[in-house]
Amino acid sequence: MSTSKSTGASRLGRDSRSQRLGIKIFGGQGAKAGNIIVRQRGAKYMAGKNVRKGSDDTLYAIKPGIVSFKTKQKKLFDGSQRQVKIVNVESAK
C-alpha cells in the first residue's frame, strides 16, 4: 500500500472563509433598533448617538432612525490628536 496519494489529488486546496467585514448600512439609510451598521476589527469607526459597540467591535443601532457618519478630531491622552469617524443614528421624525 502506498504512503502518498496518486498524482492529481491536491492536498493544498483549502482556504478560510472571508469575514464579511465593512459597512452594512450607509449614511442616509434607515436602521431599526438592533441592526448592525458596521462590522470591524478594532475601532476604525466609533459609536456615537444611539449606537453601541459589541464585544467584537461591531457597531449596532439601539434606536430606529437615519444613519449618519461624521469625522472629527479627537485628543488622545498623550496630547496628540487623530481623526476619528463617528457613526450616529438620528431619530426619524
mmCIF file as gemmi writes it, N, C-alpha and C atoms, coordinates in Angstrom:
data_model
loop_
_atom_site.group_PDB
_atom_site.id
_atom_site.type_symbol
_atom_site.label_atom_id
_atom_site.label_alt_id
_atom_site.label_comp_id
_atom_site.label_asym_id
_atom_site.label_entity_id
_atom_site.label_seq_id
_atom_site.pdbx_PDB_ins_code
_atom_site.Cartn_x
_atom_site.Cartn_y
_atom_site.Cartn_z
_atom_site.occupancy
_atom_site.B_iso_or_equiv
_atom_site.pdbx_formal_charge
_atom_site.auth_seq_id
_atom_site.auth_asym_id
_atom_site.pdbx_PDB_model_num
ATOM 1 N N . MET Axp A 1 ? 0.848 -1.177 0 1 0 ? 1 A 1
ATOM 2 C CA . MET Axp A 1 ? 0 0 0 1 0 ? 1 A 1
ATOM 3 C C . MET Axp A 1 ? 0.891 1.236 0 1 0 ? 1 A 1
ATOM 4 N N . SER Axp A 2 ? 0.557 2.21 -0.867 1 0 ? 2 A 1
ATOM 5 C CA . SER Axp A 2 ? 1.42 3.394 -0.97 1 0 ? 2 A 1
ATOM 6 C C . SER Axp A 2 ? 1.198 4.326 0.217 1 0 ? 2 A 1
ATOM 7 N N . THR Axp A 3 ? 2.213 5.143 0.483 1 0 ? 3 A 1
ATOM 8 C CA . THR Axp A 3 ? 2.133 6.073 1.609 1 0 ? 3 A 1
ATOM 9 C C . THR Axp A 3 ? 1.655 7.451 1.184 1 0 ? 3 A 1
ATOM 10 N N . SER Axp A 4 ? 1.569 7.703 -0.133 1 0 ? 4 A 1
ATOM 11 C CA . SER Axp A 4 ? 1.059 9.003 -0.593 1 0 ? 4 A 1
ATOM 12 C C . SER Axp A 4 ? 0.012 8.764 -1.68 1 0 ? 4 A 1
ATOM 13 N N . LYS Axp A 5 ? -0.84 9.758 -1.881 1 0 ? 5 A 1
ATOM 14 C CA . LYS Axp A 5 ? -1.897 9.628 -2.882 1 0 ? 5 A 1
ATOM 15 C C . LYS Axp A 5 ? -1.298 9.673 -4.286 1 0 ? 5 A 1
ATOM 16 N N . SER Axp A 6 ? -2.059 9.186 -5.203 1 0 ? 6 A 1
ATOM 17 C CA . SER Axp A 6 ? -1.583 9.17 -6.593 1 0 ? 6 A 1
ATOM 18 C C . SER Axp A 6 ? -1.607 10.581 -7.173 1 0 ? 6 A 1
ATOM 19 N N . THR Axp A 7 ? -1.051 10.746 -8.348 1 0 ? 7 A 1
ATOM 20 C CA . THR Axp A 7 ? -0.947 12.043 -8.986 1 0 ? 7 A 1
ATOM 21 C C . THR Axp A 7 ? -2.316 12.648 -9.237 1 0 ? 7 A 1
ATOM 22 N N . GLY Axp A 8 ? -2.434 13.97 -9.037 1 0 ? 8 A 1
ATOM 23 C CA . GLY Axp A 8 ? -3.674 14.669 -9.331 1 0 ? 8 A 1
ATOM 24 C C . GLY Axp A 8 ? -4.504 14.982 -8.108 1 0 ? 8 A 1
ATOM 25 N N . ALA Axp A 9 ? -4.265 14.357 -6.987 1 0 ? 9 A 1
ATOM 26 C CA . ALA Axp A 9 ? -5.032 14.658 -5.775 1 0 ? 9 A 1
ATOM 27 C C . ALA Axp A 9 ? -4.28 15.718 -4.979 1 0 ? 9 A 1
ATOM 28 N N . SER Axp A 10 ? -4.776 16.932 -5.01 1 0 ? 10 A 1
ATOM 29 C CA . SER Axp A 10 ? -4.097 18.047 -4.337 1 0 ? 10 A 1
ATOM 30 C C . SER Axp A 10 ? -4.389 18.026 -2.844 1 0 ? 10 A 1
ATOM 31 N N . ARG Axp A 11 ? -3.386 18.358 -2.052 1 0 ? 11 A 1
ATOM 32 C CA . ARG Axp A 11 ? -3.57 18.424 -0.611 1 0 ? 11 A 1
ATOM 33 C C . ARG Axp A 11 ? -3.635 19.877 -0.13 1 0 ? 11 A 1
ATOM 34 N N . LEU Axp A 12 ? -3.572 20.837 -1.052 1 0 ? 12 A 1
ATOM 35 C CA . LEU Axp A 12 ? -3.479 22.239 -0.645 1 0 ? 12 A 1
ATOM 36 C C . LEU Axp A 12 ? -4.72 23.055 -0.978 1 0 ? 12 A 1
ATOM 37 N N . GLY Axp A 13 ? -5.816 22.456 -1.395 1 0 ? 13 A 1
ATOM 38 C CA . GLY Axp A 13 ? -6.957 23.188 -1.908 1 0 ? 13 A 1
ATOM 39 C C . GLY Axp A 13 ? -7.875 23.8 -0.868 1 0 ? 13 A 1
ATOM 40 N N . ARG Axp A 14 ? -7.4 24.144 0.308 1 0 ? 14 A 1
ATOM 41 C CA . ARG Axp A 14 ? -8.259 24.697 1.357 1 0 ? 14 A 1
ATOM 42 C C . ARG Axp A 14 ? -7.97 26.186 1.54 1 0 ? 14 A 1
ATOM 43 N N . ASP Axp A 15 ? -9.008 26.921 1.92 1 0 ? 15 A 1
ATOM 44 C CA . ASP Axp A 15 ? -8.848 28.336 2.215 1 0 ? 15 A 1
ATOM 45 C C . ASP Axp A 15 ? -9.891 28.708 3.257 1 0 ? 15 A 1
ATOM 46 N N . SER Axp A 16 ? -9.599 29.712 4.057 1 0 ? 16 A 1
ATOM 47 C CA . SER Axp A 16 ? -10.538 30.116 5.093 1 0 ? 16 A 1
ATOM 48 C C . SER Axp A 16 ? -11.654 30.969 4.484 1 0 ? 16 A 1
ATOM 49 N N . ARG Axp A 17 ? -12.796 30.988 5.158 1 0 ? 17 A 1
ATOM 50 C CA . ARG Axp A 17 ? -13.918 31.797 4.706 1 0 ? 17 A 1
ATOM 51 C C . ARG Axp A 17 ? -13.638 33.26 4.998 1 0 ? 17 A 1
ATOM 52 N N . SER Axp A 18 ? -14.118 34.15 4.132 1 0 ? 18 A 1
ATOM 53 C CA . SER Axp A 18 ? -13.941 35.573 4.369 1 0 ? 18 A 1
ATOM 54 C C . SER Axp A 18 ? -14.818 35.998 5.549 1 0 ? 18 A 1
ATOM 55 N N . GLN Axp A 19 ? -14.445 37.122 6.197 1 0 ? 19 A 1
ATOM 56 C CA . GLN Axp A 19 ? -15.142 37.534 7.414 1 0 ? 19 A 1
ATOM 57 C C . GLN Axp A 19 ? -16.321 38.467 7.163 1 0 ? 19 A 1
ATOM 58 N N . ARG Axp A 20 ? -16.47 38.966 5.953 1 0 ? 20 A 1
ATOM 59 C CA . ARG Axp A 20 ? -17.586 39.843 5.59 1 0 ? 20 A 1
ATOM 60 C C . ARG Axp A 20 ? -17.658 41.084 6.473 1 0 ? 20 A 1
ATOM 61 N N . LEU Axp A 21 ? -16.517 41.765 6.613 1 0 ? 21 A 1
ATOM 62 C CA . LEU Axp A 21 ? -16.459 42.98 7.407 1 0 ? 21 A 1
ATOM 63 C C . LEU Axp A 21 ? -16.852 44.178 6.556 1 0 ? 21 A 1
ATOM 64 N N . GLY Axp A 22 ? -17.076 45.314 7.196 1 0 ? 22 A 1
ATOM 65 C CA . GLY Axp A 22 ? -17.349 46.553 6.48 1 0 ? 22 A 1
ATOM 66 C C . GLY Axp A 22 ? -18.658 47.194 6.895 1 0 ? 22 A 1
ATOM 67 N N . ILE Axp A 23 ? -19.032 48.239 6.171 1 0 ? 23 A 1
ATOM 68 C CA . ILE Axp A 23 ? -20.248 48.992 6.468 1 0 ? 23 A 1
ATOM 69 C C . ILE Axp A 23 ? -21.444 48.233 5.885 1 0 ? 23 A 1
ATOM 70 N N . LYS Axp A 24 ? -22.439 48.006 6.72 1 0 ? 24 A 1
ATOM 71 C CA . LYS Axp A 24 ? -23.635 47.275 6.295 1 0 ? 24 A 1
ATOM 72 C C . LYS Axp A 24 ? -24.805 48.221 6.004 1 0 ? 24 A 1
ATOM 73 N N . ILE Axp A 25 ? -24.89 49.35 6.725 1 0 ? 25 A 1
ATOM 74 C CA . ILE Axp A 25 ? -25.923 50.356 6.463 1 0 ? 25 A 1
ATOM 75 C C . ILE Axp A 25 ? -25.195 51.681 6.253 1 0 ? 25 A 1
ATOM 76 N N . PHE Axp A 26 ? -25.364 52.295 5.097 1 0 ? 26 A 1
ATOM 77 C CA . PHE Axp A 26 ? -24.618 53.502 4.738 1 0 ? 26 A 1
ATOM 78 C C . PHE Axp A 26 ? -25.349 54.752 5.223 1 0 ? 26 A 1
ATOM 79 N N . GLY Axp A 27 ? -24.664 55.892 5.163 1 0 ? 27 A 1
ATOM 80 C CA . GLY Axp A 27 ? -25.218 57.163 5.586 1 0 ? 27 A 1
ATOM 81 C C . GLY Axp A 27 ? -26.46 57.517 4.787 1 0 ? 27 A 1
ATOM 82 N N . GLY Axp A 28 ? -27.493 57.998 5.48 1 0 ? 28 A 1
ATOM 83 C CA . GLY Axp A 28 ? -28.744 58.358 4.825 1 0 ? 28 A 1
ATOM 84 C C . GLY Axp A 28 ? -29.754 57.231 4.783 1 0 ? 28 A 1
ATOM 85 N N . GLN Axp A 29 ? -29.316 56.004 5.061 1 0 ? 29 A 1
ATOM 86 C CA . GLN Axp A 29 ? -30.246 54.871 5.07 1 0 ? 29 A 1
ATOM 87 C C . GLN Axp A 29 ? -30.846 54.71 6.459 1 0 ? 29 A 1
ATOM 88 N N . GLY Axp A 30 ? -32.013 54.097 6.51 1 0 ? 30 A 1
ATOM 89 C CA . GLY Axp A 30 ? -32.696 53.868 7.772 1 0 ? 30 A 1
ATOM 90 C C . GLY Axp A 30 ? -32.195 52.617 8.474 1 0 ? 30 A 1
ATOM 91 N N . ALA Axp A 31 ? -32.234 52.642 9.799 1 0 ? 31 A 1
ATOM 92 C CA . ALA Axp A 31 ? -31.837 51.484 10.608 1 0 ? 31 A 1
ATOM 93 C C . ALA Axp A 31 ? -32.879 51.252 11.687 1 0 ? 31 A 1
ATOM 94 N N . LYS Axp A 32 ? -33.184 50.002 11.928 1 0 ? 32 A 1
ATOM 95 C CA . LYS Axp A 32 ? -34.072 49.638 13.029 1 0 ? 32 A 1
ATOM 96 C C . LYS Axp A 32 ? -33.214 49.349 14.254 1 0 ? 32 A 1
ATOM 97 N N . ALA Axp A 33 ? -33.839 49.306 15.411 1 0 ? 33 A 1
ATOM 98 C CA . ALA Axp A 33 ? -33.112 49 16.643 1 0 ? 33 A 1
ATOM 99 C C . ALA Axp A 33 ? -32.53 47.59 16.556 1 0 ? 33 A 1
ATOM 100 N N . GLY Axp A 34 ? -31.251 47.458 16.815 1 0 ? 34 A 1
ATOM 101 C CA . GLY Axp A 34 ? -30.578 46.163 16.77 1 0 ? 34 A 1
ATOM 102 C C . GLY Axp A 34 ? -29.886 45.865 15.461 1 0 ? 34 A 1
ATOM 103 N N . ASN Axp A 35 ? -30.119 46.674 14.428 1 0 ? 35 A 1
ATOM 104 C CA . ASN Axp A 35 ? -29.462 46.449 13.139 1 0 ? 35 A 1
ATOM 105 C C . ASN Axp A 35 ? -27.965 46.719 13.232 1 0 ? 35 A 1
ATOM 106 N N . ILE Axp A 36 ? -27.178 45.858 12.595 1 0 ? 36 A 1
ATOM 107 C CA . ILE Axp A 36 ? -25.737 46.045 12.537 1 0 ? 36 A 1
ATOM 108 C C . ILE Axp A 36 ? -25.429 47.125 11.499 1 0 ? 36 A 1
ATOM 109 N N . ILE Axp A 37 ? -24.617 48.104 11.899 1 0 ? 37 A 1
ATOM 110 C CA . ILE Axp A 37 ? -24.246 49.188 10.992 1 0 ? 37 A 1
ATOM 111 C C . ILE Axp A 37 ? -22.861 48.941 10.411 1 0 ? 37 A 1
ATOM 112 N N . VAL Axp A 38 ? -21.886 48.589 11.262 1 0 ? 38 A 1
ATOM 113 C CA . VAL Axp A 38 ? -20.513 48.362 10.811 1 0 ? 38 A 1
ATOM 114 C C . VAL Axp A 38 ? -19.967 47.112 11.487 1 0 ? 38 A 1
ATOM 115 N N . ARG Axp A 39 ? -19.387 46.207 10.689 1 0 ? 39 A 1
ATOM 116 C CA . ARG Axp A 39 ? -18.633 45.067 11.233 1 0 ? 39 A 1
ATOM 117 C C . ARG Axp A 39 ? -17.164 45.398 11.053 1 0 ? 39 A 1
ATOM 118 N N . GLN Axp A 40 ? -16.378 45.347 12.129 1 0 ? 40 A 1
ATOM 119 C CA . GLN Axp A 40 ? -14.991 45.797 12.069 1 0 ? 40 A 1
ATOM 120 C C . GLN Axp A 40 ? -14.115 45.026 13.038 1 0 ? 40 A 1
ATOM 121 N N . ARG Axp A 41 ? -12.827 45.112 12.811 1 0 ? 41 A 1
ATOM 122 C CA . ARG Axp A 41 ? -11.818 44.592 13.734 1 0 ? 41 A 1
ATOM 123 C C . ARG Axp A 41 ? -11.039 45.789 14.237 1 0 ? 41 A 1
ATOM 124 N N . GLY Axp A 42 ? -11.103 46.059 15.515 1 0 ? 42 A 1
ATOM 125 C CA . GLY Axp A 42 ? -10.512 47.275 16.054 1 0 ? 42 A 1
ATOM 126 C C . GLY Axp A 42 ? -11.5 48.418 15.922 1 0 ? 42 A 1
ATOM 127 N N . ALA Axp A 43 ? -11.13 49.581 16.445 1 0 ? 43 A 1
ATOM 128 C CA . ALA Axp A 43 ? -12.051 50.723 16.476 1 0 ? 43 A 1
ATOM 129 C C . ALA Axp A 43 ? -11.787 51.67 15.319 1 0 ? 43 A 1
ATOM 130 N N . LYS Axp A 44 ? -12.042 51.232 14.075 1 0 ? 44 A 1
ATOM 131 C CA . LYS Axp A 44 ? -11.928 52.129 12.928 1 0 ? 44 A 1
ATOM 132 C C . LYS Axp A 44 ? -13.022 53.178 12.977 1 0 ? 44 A 1
ATOM 133 N N . TYR Axp A 45 ? -14.223 52.774 13.326 1 0 ? 45 A 1
ATOM 134 C CA . TYR Axp A 45 ? -15.352 53.674 13.494 1 0 ? 45 A 1
ATOM 135 C C . TYR Axp A 45 ? -15.736 53.657 14.971 1 0 ? 45 A 1
ATOM 136 N N . MET Axp A 46 ? -16.144 54.807 15.497 1 0 ? 46 A 1
ATOM 137 C CA . MET Axp A 46 ? -16.519 54.897 16.908 1 0 ? 46 A 1
ATOM 138 C C . MET Axp A 46 ? -18.027 55.093 17.028 1 0 ? 46 A 1
ATOM 139 N N . ALA Axp A 47 ? -18.58 54.612 18.124 1 0 ? 47 A 1
ATOM 140 C CA . ALA Axp A 47 ? -20.023 54.707 18.363 1 0 ? 47 A 1
ATOM 141 C C . ALA Axp A 47 ? -20.386 56.112 18.802 1 0 ? 47 A 1
ATOM 142 N N . GLY Axp A 48 ? -21.431 56.666 18.188 1 0 ? 48 A 1
ATOM 143 C CA . GLY Axp A 48 ? -21.939 57.986 18.548 1 0 ? 48 A 1
ATOM 144 C C . GLY Axp A 48 ? -23.309 57.863 19.179 1 0 ? 48 A 1
ATOM 145 N N . LYS Axp A 49 ? -24.184 58.823 18.838 1 0 ? 49 A 1
ATOM 146 C CA . LYS Axp A 49 ? -25.522 58.878 19.412 1 0 ? 49 A 1
ATOM 147 C C . LYS Axp A 49 ? -26.367 57.694 18.936 1 0 ? 49 A 1
ATOM 148 N N . ASN Axp A 50 ? -27.019 57.013 19.869 1 0 ? 50 A 1
ATOM 149 C CA . ASN Axp A 50 ? -27.918 55.869 19.618 1 0 ? 50 A 1
ATOM 150 C C . ASN Axp A 50 ? -27.209 54.686 18.962 1 0 ? 50 A 1
ATOM 151 N N . VAL Axp A 51 ? -25.897 54.555 19.159 1 0 ? 51 A 1
ATOM 152 C CA . VAL Axp A 51 ? -25.111 53.445 18.611 1 0 ? 51 A 1
ATOM 153 C C . VAL Axp A 51 ? -24.284 52.856 19.747 1 0 ? 51 A 1
ATOM 154 N N . ARG Axp A 52 ? -24.205 51.526 19.777 1 0 ? 52 A 1
ATOM 155 C CA . ARG Axp A 52 ? -23.394 50.842 20.779 1 0 ? 52 A 1
ATOM 156 C C . ARG Axp A 52 ? -22.377 49.944 20.097 1 0 ? 52 A 1
ATOM 157 N N . LYS Axp A 53 ? -21.315 49.58 20.84 1 0 ? 53 A 1
ATOM 158 C CA . LYS Axp A 53 ? -20.259 48.726 20.314 1 0 ? 53 A 1
ATOM 159 C C . LYS Axp A 53 ? -20.336 47.357 20.971 1 0 ? 53 A 1
ATOM 160 N N . GLY Axp A 54 ? -20.372 46.296 20.167 1 0 ? 54 A 1
ATOM 161 C CA . GLY Axp A 54 ? -20.428 44.934 20.683 1 0 ? 54 A 1
ATOM 162 C C . GLY Axp A 54 ? -19.054 44.435 21.112 1 0 ? 54 A 1
ATOM 163 N N . SER Axp A 55 ? -18.995 43.223 21.621 1 0 ? 55 A 1
ATOM 164 C CA . SER Axp A 55 ? -17.74 42.66 22.132 1 0 ? 55 A 1
ATOM 165 C C . SER Axp A 55 ? -16.714 42.417 21.034 1 0 ? 55 A 1
ATOM 166 N N . ASP Axp A 56 ? -17.163 42.248 19.783 1 0 ? 56 A 1
ATOM 167 C CA . ASP Axp A 56 ? -16.231 42.065 18.662 1 0 ? 56 A 1
ATOM 168 C C . ASP Axp A 56 ? -16.089 43.352 17.851 1 0 ? 56 A 1
ATOM 169 N N . ASP Axp A 57 ? -16.328 44.518 18.494 1 0 ? 57 A 1
ATOM 170 C CA . ASP Axp A 57 ? -16.202 45.865 17.91 1 0 ? 57 A 1
ATOM 171 C C . ASP Axp A 57 ? -17.262 46.169 16.857 1 0 ? 57 A 1
ATOM 172 N N . THR Axp A 58 ? -18.298 45.352 16.742 1 0 ? 58 A 1
ATOM 173 C CA . THR Axp A 58 ? -19.391 45.621 15.813 1 0 ? 58 A 1
ATOM 174 C C . THR Axp A 58 ? -20.235 46.778 16.344 1 0 ? 58 A 1
ATOM 175 N N . LEU Axp A 59 ? -20.586 47.724 15.468 1 0 ? 59 A 1
ATOM 176 C CA . LEU Axp A 59 ? -21.451 48.837 15.853 1 0 ? 59 A 1
ATOM 177 C C . LEU Axp A 59 ? -22.882 48.534 15.428 1 0 ? 59 A 1
ATOM 178 N N . TYR Axp A 60 ? -23.829 48.752 16.356 1 0 ? 60 A 1
ATOM 179 C CA . TYR Axp A 60 ? -25.23 48.468 16.061 1 0 ? 60 A 1
ATOM 180 C C . TYR Axp A 60 ? -26.119 49.572 16.626 1 0 ? 60 A 1
ATOM 181 N N . ALA Axp A 61 ? -27.287 49.743 16.016 1 0 ? 61 A 1
ATOM 182 C CA . ALA Axp A 61 ? -28.233 50.782 16.43 1 0 ? 61 A 1
ATOM 183 C C . ALA Axp A 61 ? -29.012 50.317 17.657 1 0 ? 61 A 1
ATOM 184 N N . ILE Axp A 62 ? -29.273 51.253 18.584 1 0 ? 62 A 1
ATOM 185 C CA . ILE Axp A 62 ? -30.093 50.916 19.744 1 0 ? 62 A 1
ATOM 186 C C . ILE Axp A 62 ? -31.483 51.545 19.641 1 0 ? 62 A 1
ATOM 187 N N . LYS Axp A 63 ? -31.643 52.503 18.694 1 0 ? 63 A 1
ATOM 188 C CA . LYS Axp A 63 ? -32.952 53.109 18.429 1 0 ? 63 A 1
ATOM 189 C C . LYS Axp A 63 ? -33.126 53.221 16.917 1 0 ? 63 A 1
ATOM 190 N N . PRO Axp A 64 ? -34.359 53.213 16.438 1 0 ? 64 A 1
ATOM 191 C CA . PRO Axp A 64 ? -34.562 53.363 14.99 1 0 ? 64 A 1
ATOM 192 C C . PRO Axp A 64 ? -34.276 54.794 14.543 1 0 ? 64 A 1
ATOM 193 N N . GLY Axp A 65 ? -33.79 54.937 13.304 1 0 ? 65 A 1
ATOM 194 C CA . GLY Axp A 65 ? -33.521 56.262 12.764 1 0 ? 65 A 1
ATOM 195 C C . GLY Axp A 65 ? -32.681 56.203 11.511 1 0 ? 65 A 1
ATOM 196 N N . ILE Axp A 66 ? -32.104 57.354 11.131 1 0 ? 66 A 1
ATOM 197 C CA . ILE Axp A 66 ? -31.282 57.501 9.931 1 0 ? 66 A 1
ATOM 198 C C . ILE Axp A 66 ? -29.816 57.491 10.336 1 0 ? 66 A 1
ATOM 199 N N . VAL Axp A 67 ? -29.011 56.697 9.643 1 0 ? 67 A 1
ATOM 200 C CA . VAL Axp A 67 ? -27.583 56.572 9.94 1 0 ? 67 A 1
ATOM 201 C C . VAL Axp A 67 ? -26.833 57.753 9.337 1 0 ? 67 A 1
ATOM 202 N N . SER Axp A 68 ? -25.885 58.298 10.105 1 0 ? 68 A 1
ATOM 203 C CA . SER Axp A 68 ? -25.026 59.361 9.587 1 0 ? 68 A 1
ATOM 204 C C . SER Axp A 68 ? -23.599 59.132 10.079 1 0 ? 68 A 1
ATOM 205 N N . PHE Axp A 69 ? -22.647 59.521 9.231 1 0 ? 69 A 1
ATOM 206 C CA . PHE Axp A 69 ? -21.233 59.404 9.549 1 0 ? 69 A 1
ATOM 207 C C . PHE Axp A 69 ? -20.641 60.807 9.611 1 0 ? 69 A 1
ATOM 208 N N . LYS Axp A 70 ? -19.74 61.048 10.567 1 0 ? 70 A 1
ATOM 209 C CA . LYS Axp A 70 ? -19.042 62.324 10.583 1 0 ? 70 A 1
ATOM 210 C C . LYS Axp A 70 ? -17.626 62.113 11.09 1 0 ? 70 A 1
ATOM 211 N N . THR Axp A 71 ? -16.737 63.007 10.663 1 0 ? 71 A 1
ATOM 212 C CA . THR Axp A 71 ? -15.331 62.932 11.043 1 0 ? 71 A 1
ATOM 213 C C . THR Axp A 71 ? -15.006 64.113 11.937 1 0 ? 71 A 1
ATOM 214 N N . LYS Axp A 72 ? -14.269 63.866 13.015 1 0 ? 72 A 1
ATOM 215 C CA . LYS Axp A 72 ? -13.838 64.959 13.877 1 0 ? 72 A 1
ATOM 216 C C . LYS Axp A 72 ? -12.495 64.631 14.508 1 0 ? 72 A 1
ATOM 217 N N . GLN Axp A 73 ? -11.846 65.637 15.033 1 0 ? 73 A 1
ATOM 218 C CA . GLN Axp A 73 ? -10.561 65.471 15.699 1 0 ? 73 A 1
ATOM 219 C C . GLN Axp A 73 ? -10.812 65.012 17.127 1 0 ? 73 A 1
ATOM 220 N N . LYS Axp A 74 ? -10.03 64.034 17.575 1 0 ? 74 A 1
ATOM 221 C CA . LYS Axp A 74 ? -10.132 63.571 18.95 1 0 ? 74 A 1
ATOM 222 C C . LYS Axp A 74 ? -8.771 63.718 19.604 1 0 ? 74 A 1
ATOM 223 N N . LYS Axp A 75 ? -8.744 64.298 20.792 1 0 ? 75 A 1
ATOM 224 C CA . LYS Axp A 75 ? -7.496 64.479 21.518 1 0 ? 75 A 1
ATOM 225 C C . LYS Axp A 75 ? -7.218 63.209 22.32 1 0 ? 75 A 1
ATOM 226 N N . LEU Axp A 76 ? -6.031 62.654 22.159 1 0 ? 76 A 1
ATOM 227 C CA . LEU Axp A 76 ? -5.647 61.438 22.867 1 0 ? 76 A 1
ATOM 228 C C . LEU Axp A 76 ? -5.005 61.783 24.203 1 0 ? 76 A 1
ATOM 229 N N . PHE Axp A 77 ? -4.758 60.779 25.037 1 0 ? 77 A 1
ATOM 230 C CA . PHE Axp A 77 ? -4.226 61.008 26.374 1 0 ? 77 A 1
ATOM 231 C C . PHE Axp A 77 ? -2.803 61.552 26.377 1 0 ? 77 A 1
ATOM 232 N N . ASP Axp A 78 ? -2.037 61.274 25.345 1 0 ? 78 A 1
ATOM 233 C CA . ASP Axp A 78 ? -0.662 61.784 25.296 1 0 ? 78 A 1
ATOM 234 C C . ASP Axp A 78 ? -0.589 63.187 24.691 1 0 ? 78 A 1
ATOM 235 N N . GLY Axp A 79 ? -1.742 63.816 24.453 1 0 ? 79 A 1
ATOM 236 C CA . GLY Axp A 79 ? -1.77 65.173 23.933 1 0 ? 79 A 1
ATOM 237 C C . GLY Axp A 79 ? -1.859 65.252 22.418 1 0 ? 79 A 1
ATOM 238 N N . SER Axp A 80 ? -1.599 64.161 21.722 1 0 ? 80 A 1
ATOM 239 C CA . SER Axp A 80 ? -1.687 64.172 20.268 1 0 ? 80 A 1
ATOM 240 C C . SER Axp A 80 ? -3.149 64.078 19.834 1 0 ? 80 A 1
ATOM 241 N N . GLN Axp A 81 ? -3.39 64.337 18.555 1 0 ? 81 A 1
ATOM 242 C CA . GLN Axp A 81 ? -4.741 64.273 18.022 1 0 ? 81 A 1
ATOM 243 C C . GLN Axp A 81 ? -4.791 63.311 16.856 1 0 ? 81 A 1
ATOM 244 N N . ARG Axp A 82 ? -5.987 62.757 16.629 1 0 ? 82 A 1
ATOM 245 C CA . ARG Axp A 82 ? -6.211 61.926 15.451 1 0 ? 82 A 1
ATOM 246 C C . ARG Axp A 82 ? -7.631 62.139 14.966 1 0 ? 82 A 1
ATOM 247 N N . GLN Axp A 83 ? -7.832 61.87 13.677 1 0 ? 83 A 1
ATOM 248 C CA . GLN Axp A 83 ? -9.177 61.973 13.117 1 0 ? 83 A 1
ATOM 249 C C . GLN Axp A 83 ? -9.916 60.673 13.391 1 0 ? 83 A 1
ATOM 250 N N . VAL Axp A 84 ? -11.152 60.794 13.87 1 0 ? 84 A 1
ATOM 251 C CA . VAL Axp A 84 ? -11.977 59.615 14.112 1 0 ? 84 A 1
ATOM 252 C C . VAL Axp A 84 ? -13.267 59.731 13.32 1 0 ? 84 A 1
ATOM 253 N N . LYS Axp A 85 ? -13.796 58.597 12.891 1 0 ? 85 A 1
ATOM 254 C CA . LYS Axp A 85 ? -15.065 58.533 12.181 1 0 ? 85 A 1
ATOM 255 C C . LYS Axp A 85 ? -16.129 58.081 13.181 1 0 ? 85 A 1
ATOM 256 N N . ILE Axp A 86 ? -17.147 58.885 13.346 1 0 ? 86 A 1
ATOM 257 C CA . ILE Axp A 86 ? -18.197 58.615 14.336 1 0 ? 86 A 1
ATOM 258 C C . ILE Axp A 86 ? -19.485 58.267 13.605 1 0 ? 86 A 1
ATOM 259 N N . VAL Axp A 87 ? -20.159 57.211 14.074 1 0 ? 87 A 1
ATOM 260 C CA . VAL Axp A 87 ? -21.418 56.752 13.492 1 0 ? 87 A 1
ATOM 261 C C . VAL Axp A 87 ? -22.558 57.13 14.444 1 0 ? 87 A 1
ATOM 262 N N . ASN Axp A 88 ? -23.546 57.859 13.923 1 0 ? 88 A 1
ATOM 263 C CA . ASN Axp A 88 ? -24.71 58.276 14.704 1 0 ? 88 A 1
ATOM 264 C C . ASN Axp A 88 ? -25.976 57.722 14.063 1 0 ? 88 A 1
ATOM 265 N N . VAL Axp A 89 ? -27.02 57.546 14.871 1 0 ? 89 A 1
ATOM 266 C CA . VAL Axp A 89 ? -28.349 57.225 14.357 1 0 ? 89 A 1
ATOM 267 C C . VAL Axp A 89 ? -29.275 58.299 14.886 1 0 ? 89 A 1
ATOM 268 N N . GLU Axp A 90 ? -29.741 59.169 13.99 1 0 ? 90 A 1
ATOM 269 C CA . GLU Axp A 90 ? -30.654 60.245 14.351 1 0 ? 90 A 1
ATOM 270 C C . GLU Axp A 90 ? -32.082 59.749 14.184 1 0 ? 90 A 1
ATOM 271 N N . SER Axp A 91 ? -32.917 60.001 15.193 1 0 ? 91 A 1
ATOM 272 C CA . SER Axp A 91 ? -34.295 59.507 15.121 1 0 ? 91 A 1
ATOM 273 C C . SER Axp A 91 ? -35.05 60.223 14.013 1 0 ? 91 A 1
ATOM 274 N N . ALA Axp A 92 ? -35.763 59.453 13.208 1 0 ? 92 A 1
ATOM 275 C CA . ALA Axp A 92 ? -36.539 59.995 12.089 1 0 ? 92 A 1
ATOM 276 C C . ALA Axp A 92 ? -37.853 60.564 12.624 1 0 ? 92 A 1
ATOM 277 N N . LYS Axp A 93 ? -38.2 61.776 12.174 1 0 ? 93 A 1
ATOM 278 C CA . LYS Axp A 93 ? -39.439 62.392 12.671 1 0 ? 93 A 1
ATOM 279 C C . LYS Axp A 93 ? -40.444 62.537 11.57 1 0 ? 93 A 1
